[in-house]
Amino acid sequence: MCIRDRHITQPAVSKRIAALEQQLGEALFDRIGRTVSLTEAGRALLPHAQAISGHLRQARQSIDDLSGDVTGRLKLGTSHHIGLHRLPPMLRRYSEAYPQVALDIDFMDSEQAVDELSRGNVELAVVTLAPEPAANIVSTPVWDDPLDFMATADHPLAARGPLLLAELCEYPVILPGLSTFTGRIVRELFESQALKLDITLSTNYLETIRMMAAVGLGWTLLPRTMLQAPLVPLKVPDASPSRQLGLLYHQNRRLSNAAQAFIRLLDSS
């Protein structure tokens, strides 16, 4: 939270930090020139301070929700891909229906979103769903997201007829990180046939992967919604990978009116 949002001046913040350091008997910040960084004690205190801040926000939201109005702030985590290709129409509808809600959207990897939900830093997440749901996280599928094998039209694979997975392994591939949910789908697909991929580049940003494949650095496997020239689909009859995109929230968190309204809108989409 920005200091200005709390209407607290910088000197007042400094006095409160000094008082807290005196009470704890430990310095919380190292101040070297104009650089300020957390000390070991500050790093130890940080998660507790974040938890307290989160509980206070939830308490305030609970009181505000007693009126039944859909107001306040909705903290939402989502991936760049979903933010670009799935959410914009829904966010427009939500903002028009509930103008009193301030949408606070954080873009992050789907795996990070699960951690942020567990810490209480986001209230909802719209992300790629994990093959196995995380403990205490409610997971609701919303969209099926088929994945297509793609390459440029002048790639050697594009000139062939129906392809085997083994033939794809003869050429470099650009893929999401194999530790990501999407990467695990790809890895398990090829490992099921004891095949090893020639990975030339790995990144979690799908738009970057599409760009690299579009300049001919390798074939790739991306959501069908991202297929556009100069990339063309590759025919691989013995494989039709897909992933699910959907909603996550922590089962022990009381959802705000704003979050419940978002879920209703998502269910109706």
Secondary structure, DSSP 8 states (H G I E B T S, - for coil): --GGGGT--HHHHHHHHHHHHHHHTS--EEEETTEEEE-HHHHHHHHHHHHHHHHHHHHHHHHHHTT----EEEEEEE-HHHHHHTSHHHHHHHHHH-TTEEEEEEE--HHHHHHHHHHTS-SEEEEE--SS--TTEEEEEEEEEEEEEEEETTSGGGGSSS--HHHHTTSEEEES-TTSHHHHHHHHHHHTTT---EEEEE-S-HHHHHHHHHTTS-EEEEEGGG--TTEEE---TT---EEEEEEEEETTS---HHHHHHHHHHHT-
